Amino acid sequence: MRSTAKQAEALERLVGALRTGVCDQAAARELYALGAEAVTLALLAAARRIAEQDARLALLEAQVSTAGGTAGTIAPSTPSGMIPVYAKPNVRPEGPARGRRRKRPGARNGHPGHHRPAPTRIDQRREHRLKVCPCCGGPLQRCYHTRTRLIEDLPEDLHAVVTEHTIHRDYCPICKKHVEPVVPDALPNATFGHRLVAFASWCHYGLGVTLDQLSAILQFHLQLKLSAGGLLAAWQRLAMILLAWYEQLAEEARKSAHLHADETGWRVQGQTCWLWCFANGQVCYYLIDRCRGSPVLQRFFGEAFDGILLHDFWAAYESIDVADRQYCLVHLLRELEKVDQHNTSPEWRAFAKTLRRLLRDGIRLRKRPDFTPQRYRSRILRLGRRLDALIATDGADPDVRRLLKRLRRTQDHLFTFLDYPEIPFENNFAERQIRPAVVLRKNSQSNRSDRGATTQAVLMSIYRTLRLRGHDPLQTLTDALRTYLQTGQLPPLPAANIAGG
């Protein structure tokens, strides 16, 4: 009876080893000694393990095939934010897009080189001279040949400055109370000053530095020990003070002559939200909301927008009454390349060739050095007639029918950039402004509370706008907070710095 129990225990152990793929020669001999039934059970366990590995391999091959675009079910019109990461290609696509030659880095031959400007001041000077020859150790004959070299570095004793403020409290017989002066260097009851708060928030919300990285910078380079909770509380307090600037940015965006718009996915408390971006050359306004549809746009713009709105083909933007709009032609050209990868029908190839040539002719016309809408009015009208002729056709290919339906809906706003020379034909500006938020989303995993999302939107909007306007974010926020403490009111957000940007 004991031997049977020992055999069962040994068999269970050996079968487990086979399922995990760990079995040496000694274990195999022990299994053989248990008899034919034990060998049969072990072979069945090994076969089950091989079948599981084949299933996992087939699933991985299907995912790779989907990412390559050869066997996927993802429609060409699916937004990039809705496509899983594993389904996106890691290499340049096949077809027309692969044949393009990339631009060589750097300036062209014969152009002046770009180098870092020399410092405007010299803080200290040092002289270096050898006493003996470093090769043979012999004496040196002194000459008058010298050269200079400028080196910029951080001081060795880089640390925070701690200041003790002695505040005198005196009695006012008229008001019959004790009064004391305001300390303009820090917020009430705060233990660190404006510049430190501005620097930390600018690193996180302006540059995308994570909390752990920022804590390491402050601790090891500035000898400051600040917890993540202390930093977050200071940033939330700063955002509440700067809400007036945030509202000012929203008002300036709504009154702009033209505005770029884009949106991307966001997470708040583990729930899917959306980060909206409205920007031009002077304003960058971020808005985090749980909705991706028209209600967000209607709450932001109100009844209508009196300027020109530049955006992609997301249908929610069409719910806003605007003076005019421009659809992003780069999105349309990119979709043509995407469909080219899986649709090789003659009808689609002819349609894509005609539409691609029409769009590129309009873009080339706009890039002419002497372009004005008045000078090339006849060519602009000719492009409109070509677009009308293309829309009037019909097709049996599903991709052709889908894009024809879109062109009929958007035909009046595809060549708006030819009527307004200051309007581009793409929406790359909004995508460039939203990219820092995407990088920060990957590093910090969005927000864990609604208050954190509000802080995120306020501080990112202010820092990106200050950068667009050419202002130093640290000095601007420090001066604004000092004014706020001394007067009780926040000064207006500074306008564009022409000299600085």
C-alpha positions in Angstrom: 0.0 0.0 0.0 2.8 2.3 0.9 4.6 1.5 -2.4 1.5 2.3 -4.4 1.1 5.7 -2.6 4.8 6.5 -3.3 4.4 5.5 -7.0 1.4 7.8 -7.3 3.2 10.6 -5.7 6.3 10.1 -7.9 4.0 9.9 -11.0 2.2 13.2 -10.1 5.5 14.9 -9.6 6.9 13.7 -13.0 3.8 14.6 -14.9 3.9 18.1 -13.4 7.6 18.4 -14.5 6.6 17.4 -18.1 3.8 20.0 -18.2 6.2 22.8 -17.2 8.8 21.5 -19.6 11.4 20.7 -16.9 12.5 17.0 -17.2 16.1 15.6 -17.2 17.5 12.1 -17.9 17.2 11.0 -14.3 13.5 11.9 -14.2 12.9 10.0 -17.4 14.5 6.9 -16.1 12.4 7.1 -12.9 9.3 7.5 -15.1 10.2 4.4 -17.1 10.6 2.4 -14.0 7.0 3.1 -12.9 5.6 1.1 -15.8 3.7 1.5 -19.1 0.7 3.2 -17.5 2.9 5.9 -16.1 4.6 6.5 -19.4 1.2 6.8 -21.1 0.0 9.5 -18.6 3.3 11.3 -19.1 3.0 11.3 -22.9 -0.6 12.6 -22.6 0.6 15.5 -20.4 3.4 16.3 -22.8 0.9 16.3 -25.7 -1.4 18.7 -23.9 1.5 21.0 -23.2 2.5 21.1 -26.9 -1.2 21.8 -27.9 -1.3 24.7 -25.5 1.9 26.1 -26.9 0.6 25.8 -30.5 -2.6 27.6 -29.6 -0.6 30.5 -28.1 1.6 30.6 -31.1 -1.4 30.8 -33.4 -2.8 33.6 -31.4 0.5 35.5 -31.6 0.8 35.0 -35.4 -2.8 36.3 -35.8 -1.9 39.5 -33.8 1.3 40.0 -35.9 -0.7 39.5 -39.1 -3.2 42.0 -38.0 -0.5 44.5 -37.2 1.0 44.0 -40.6 -2.3 44.8 -42.2 -2.6 41.5 -44.2 -5.4 39.8 -42.2 -6.9 42.4 -39.9 -10.6 43.4 -39.5 -9.8 47.0 -38.6 -11.6 49.5 -41.0 -9.5 52.2 -42.6 -11.7 54.8 -41.1 -11.1 53.6 -37.5 -9.4 56.4 -35.5 -5.8 55.8 -34.3 -6.8 56.1 -30.7 -9.3 53.2 -31.0 -6.8 50.7 -32.5 -5.0 48.4 -30.0 -1.3 49.0 -29.7 -0.4 45.5 -30.8 -2.4 46.0 -34.0 -0.3 49.0 -35.1 2.6 48.4 -37.5 6.1 48.8 -36.2 7.6 49.2 -39.7 7.0 51.5 -42.7 4.0 50.3 -44.7 4.3 48.6 -48.0 3.2 50.3 -51.2 3.5 54.0 -52.3 4.4 55.2 -48.9 7.4 53.0 -48.7 9.0 54.4 -51.8 9.5 57.9 -50.5 13.0 59.1 -49.8 13.5 60.7 -46.4 15.0 64.1 -46.2 18.7 64.2 -45.3 19.3 65.7 -41.8 21.0 69.0 -41.5 21.3 72.0 -43.7 22.2 71.9 -47.4 25.8 72.1 -48.6 27.0 75.7 -48.6 24.6 76.9 -46.0 26.0 78.5 -42.8 26.3 76.1 -39.9 24.1 76.4 -36.8 25.9 76.4 -33.5 25.2 77.3 -29.9 25.6 81.1 -29.2 28.4 82.1 -26.8 27.5 83.1 -23.3 26.8 86.8 -22.7 28.8 86.9 -19.4 31.9 85.4 -17.9 31.6 84.7 -14.1 35.2 83.6 -13.5 38.5 83.2 -15.3 41.2 80.6 -14.9 44.6 80.2 -16.5 46.3 76.8 -17.3 50.0 76.4 -17.9 52.3 73.4 -17.8 55.5 73.5 -15.6 57.3 70.8 -17.5 56.9 68.9 -20.7 54.2 66.1 -20.3 56.2 63.8 -22.7 59.8 63.9 -21.5 59.5 66.0 -18.2 62.0 68.6 -19.5 61.8 72.4 -19.0 59.6 74.5 -21.3 60.5 77.7 -23.1 57.7 80.2 -22.5 55.8 81.5 -25.5 53.0 84.0 -26.0 50.6 81.7 -27.8 47.2 81.3 -26.0 43.7 80.2 -26.7 40.5 80.6 -24.8 37.8 78.1 -24.1 34.4 78.7 -22.6 32.8 76.0 -20.4 29.3 76.3 -18.8 28.6 74.1 -15.8 26.5 74.0 -12.7 28.0 75.0 -9.3 29.2 72.3 -7.1 27.2 73.4 -4.1 23.9 73.6 -6.0 21.2 73.7 -3.3 18.0 75.4 -2.3 18.2 78.7 -0.3 16.4 78.7 3.0 15.3 82.1 4.2 14.0 82.9 7.7 11.3 85.6 7.7 10.8 87.6 10.9 7.3 89.1 10.6 6.5 92.0 13.0 2.9 92.2 14.2 1.8 95.7 15.4 -1.4 97.1 16.8 -3.6 99.6 14.9 -5.6 101.8 17.4 -8.0 102.9 14.6 -8.9 99.4 13.4 -8.4 98.0 16.9 -6.6 94.9 15.7 -3.1 93.6 15.2 -1.7 93.8 11.6 1.3 92.3 9.9 2.9 92.6 6.5 2.3 90.1 3.7 5.2 87.8 2.8 5.1 87.8 -1.0 7.7 85.0 -1.5 5.3 82.1 -0.8 1.6 81.3 -0.4 0.1 81.5 3.1 1.2 78.6 5.3 3.4 77.2 2.6 6.9 76.1 3.4 8.4 76.4 -0.1 8.4 79.5 -2.4 6.9 80.4 -5.7 9.9 79.6 -7.8 10.1 76.1 -6.5 6.4 75.5 -7.0 6.6 76.9 -10.5 9.7 74.9 -11.4 8.2 71.6 -10.1 4.9 72.1 -11.9 6.6 73.2 -15.1 8.7 70.0 -15.1 5.7 67.8 -14.6 2.9 69.5 -16.7 5.1 71.4 -19.1 7.9 68.9 -19.8 6.3 65.6 -18.8 8.7 64.6 -16.0 7.1 62.0 -13.7 6.6 62.4 -10.0 9.4 59.8 -9.2 11.8 61.5 -11.6 11.0 64.9 -10.2 11.5 63.8 -6.6 14.9 62.4 -7.6 15.9 65.6 -9.2 14.9 67.7 -6.2 16.4 65.3 -3.7 19.8 64.5 -5.3 20.5 67.7 -7.2 18.8 70.4 -5.1 18.9 68.7 -1.6 15.2 69.1 -1.2 13.0 66.3 0.3 9.5 66.7 -0.9 6.8 64.0 -1.0 4.6 63.3 -3.9 1.6 64.3 -1.8 3.1 67.6 -0.9 3.9 68.4 -4.6 0.3 67.5 -5.7 -1.2 69.6 -3.0 0.9 72.6 -4.0 0.0 72.1 -7.7 -3.7 71.9 -7.0 -3.5 75.1 -5.0 -1.6 76.8 -7.8 -4.2 75.7 -10.3 -7.0 77.2 -8.3 -5.2 80.5 -8.2 -4.6 80.4 -12.0 -8.2 79.6 -12.9 -8.6 83.2 -14.0 -5.9 82.7 -16.6 -7.5 79.5 -17.7 -10.8 81.2 -18.3 -9.0 84.0 -20.1 -7.4 81.5 -22.5 -10.8 79.9 -23.2 -12.3 83.4 -24.0 -9.3 84.2 -26.3 -9.7 80.9 -28.1 -13.4 81.5 -28.7 -12.6 84.9 -30.2 -9.8 83.8 -32.4 -9.8 84.3 -36.2 -8.9 80.6 -36.7 -8.5 77.7 -34.3 -7.1 74.2 -34.6 -9.0 71.4 -32.7 -8.1 67.8 -31.9 -8.8 65.2 -29.2 -7.2 62.1 -27.7 -8.1 59.5 -25.2 -7.5 60.1 -21.5 -8.2 58.3 -18.2 -9.7 59.7 -15.0 -10.3 57.4 -12.0 -9.8 54.5 -14.4 -12.6 55.7 -16.6 -12.2 56.6 -20.3 -12.3 60.3 -20.9 -11.1 62.6 -23.7 -8.5 65.4 -23.7 -9.6 68.2 -26.1 -7.1 70.7 -27.5 -8.0 74.1 -29.1 -4.9 76.0 -30.2 -3.4 78.6 -32.6 -0.2 80.6 -32.6 -1.1 82.5 -29.4 -3.4 80.2 -27.4 -3.4 76.5 -26.3 -6.4 75.5 -24.3 -6.9 71.9 -23.0 -10.2 70.5 -21.7 -10.7 67.1 -20.1 -14.2 65.7 -20.4 -16.0 62.3 -20.3 -17.7 63.0 -23.6 -16.2 62.9 -27.1 -19.2 64.1 -28.9 -20.9 67.4 -29.8 -22.0 68.4 -26.3 -18.4 69.3 -25.3 -18.0 71.5 -28.4 -21.3 73.2 -27.8 -20.5 74.0 -24.2 -17.1 75.4 -25.2 -18.1 77.4 -28.3 -21.6 78.3 -27.3 -24.0 79.1 -30.1 -21.4 79.5 -32.9 -17.7 80.2 -33.7 -17.1 83.3 -35.7 -13.7 82.1 -37.0 -12.3 79.3 -39.1 -12.1 75.9 -37.4 -9.5 73.4 -38.6 -10.0 69.8 -37.7 -10.1 66.2 -38.9 -13.1 64.3 -40.2 -14.6 63.5 -36.8 -18.3 64.1 -37.2 -18.8 65.9 -33.9 -17.0 69.0 -35.2 -19.8 69.4 -37.8 -22.3 70.2 -35.1 -20.8 73.6 -34.5 -21.9 76.6 -36.6 -18.7 78.3 -37.8 -17.9 81.1 -40.2 -15.9 78.6 -42.2 -13.9 75.4 -41.7 -11.0 73.4 -43.2 -10.8 69.7 -43.1 -7.3 68.2 -42.7 -6.2 67.0 -46.1 -3.3 65.0 -44.6 -5.8 62.8 -42.8 -7.5 62.1 -46.1 -4.2 61.4 -48.0 -3.1 59.1 -45.1 -6.4 57.2 -45.4 -5.8 56.7 -49.1 -2.5 55.1 -48.4 -4.0 52.9 -45.7 -6.7 51.6 -48.1 -4.0 51.0 -50.7 -2.5 48.3 -48.5 -5.5 46.0 -48.7 -7.6 47.1 -51.6 -6.1 46.5 -55.1 -9.2 46.6 -57.2 -8.9 48.6 -60.5 -11.9 50.8 -59.5 -10.3 51.8 -56.2 -6.9 52.4 -57.8 -8.4 54.8 -60.4 -10.5 56.6 -57.8 -7.5 57.0 -55.4 -5.3 58.2 -58.2 -7.8 60.9 -59.2 -8.5 62.1 -55.7 -4.8 62.1 -54.7 -3.9 64.1 -57.8 -6.7 66.6 -57.1 -5.6 67.2 -53.5 -1.9 67.5 -54.4 -2.7 70.0 -57.2 -4.4 72.2 -54.6 -1.6 71.9 -52.2 1.1 72.7 -54.8 -0.9 75.7 -55.9 -1.0 77.0 -52.3 2.8 76.6 -52.0 3.6 78.8 -55.0 5.7 81.8 -53.8 3.4 84.3 -55.7 0.1 82.7 -54.6 -2.8 85.0 -53.8 -6.5 84.0 -54.1 -7.1 86.8 -56.5 -4.3 85.9 -58.9 -5.2 82.2 -59.1 -8.9 82.5 -58.9 -9.4 80.7 -62.2 -7.3 77.7 -61.0 -9.2 77.5 -57.7 -12.5 77.4 -59.6 -11.1 74.7 -61.9 -10.2 72.6 -58.8 -13.8 73.0 -57.6 -15.1 71.8 -60.9 -12.8 68.7 -60.8 -14.0 67.9 -57.3 -17.7 68.2 -58.4 -17.0 65.9 -61.4 -15.4 63.3 -59.0 -18.3 63.5 -56.6 -20.9 63.1 -59.3 -19.5 59.6 -60.2 -20.7 56.4 -58.5 -18.9 53.1 -57.7 -19.4 49.6 -56.6 -16.3 49.3 -54.5 -17.2 49.8 -50.8 -14.2 52.0 -50.1 -15.0 54.2 -53.1 -18.6 54.5 -51.9 -17.5 55.4 -48.4 -15.1 58.1 -49.4 -17.6 59.5 -52.0 -20.1 59.9 -49.2 -17.6 61.8 -47.1 -16.6 64.0 -50.0 -20.2 64.9 -50.7 -20.6 65.9 -47.1 -17.4 68.0 -46.9 -16.8 69.3 -50.4 -17.4 72.9 -49.5 -14.6 72.9 -46.9 -11.8 70.9 -48.6 -10.1 73.9 -50.3 -10.8 76.6 -47.8 -7.1 77.2 -47.4 -7.0 78.5 -51.0 -9.4 81.4 -50.0 -7.4 82.3 -46.8 -3.6 82.5 -47.2 -3.1 82.3 -43.4 -5.0 79.0 -43.1 -3.0 75.7 -43.7 -4.3 72.7 -45.4 -3.7 70.4 -42.4 -4.3 70.2 -38.7 -0.7 69.3 -37.7 -0.5 72.3 -35.3 -3.2 70.8 -33.0 -1.5 67.4 -33.2 1.8 68.9 -32.2 0.3 70.7 -29.3 -1.5 67.6 -28.1 1.6 65.4 -28.4 3.2 66.6 -25.1 0.0 65.5 -23.3 0.2 62.1 -25.0 3.8 61.7 -23.8 2.7 62.7 -20.3 -0.2 60.2 -20.5 2.2 57.4 -21.2 4.5 58.4 -18.4 2.0 59.2 -15.6 -1.1 57.2 -16.7 -3.4 60.2 -16.7 -5.3 61.3 -13.6 -6.7 59.6 -10.5 -9.3 62.2 -9.5 -11.5 64.9 -11.1 -9.5 67.5 -9.2 -6.3 66.2 -10.6 -7.8 66.3 -14.1 -8.7 70.0 -13.6 -5.2 70.7 -12.3 -3.8 68.9 -15.4 -5.9 71.0 -17.9 -5.2 74.3 -16.2 -1.5 74.0 -15.8 -0.8 72.4 -19.2 -2.9 75.1 -20.9 -0.9 77.9 -19.1 2.5 76.4 -19.7 1.9 75.6 -23.4 0.5 79.1 -24.0 3.5 80.8 -22.3 5.8 78.8 -24.5 3.9 79.9 -27.6 4.1 83.5 -26.5 7.8 83.4 -25.7 7.7 83.9 -22.0 9.8 82.4 -19.2 7.3 80.2 -17.3 9.2 80.4 -14.0 9.6 84.2 -13.9 6.1 84.8 -15.2 4.4 82.6 -12.5 6.7 84.0 -9.8 5.8 87.6 -10.6 2.1 86.8 -10.9 2.0 85.0 -7.5 3.8 87.9 -5.8 1.3 90.4 -7.4 -1.6 88.2 -6.3 -0.4 88.2 -2.7 0.3 91.9 -2.6 -2.9 93.1 -4.3 -5.3 90.2 -4.0 -5.8 90.0 -7.7 -4.1 88.0 -10.4 -2.6 90.1 -13.2 -3.8 89.4 -16.8 -2.0 86.7 -18.7 0.9 88.4 -20.6 0.5 88.8 -24.3 3.0 87.6 -26.9 6.6 88.5 -26.3 7.7 89.7 -29.8 11.3 90.1 -28.7 11.5 86.7 -27.2 9.6 84.7 -29.7 
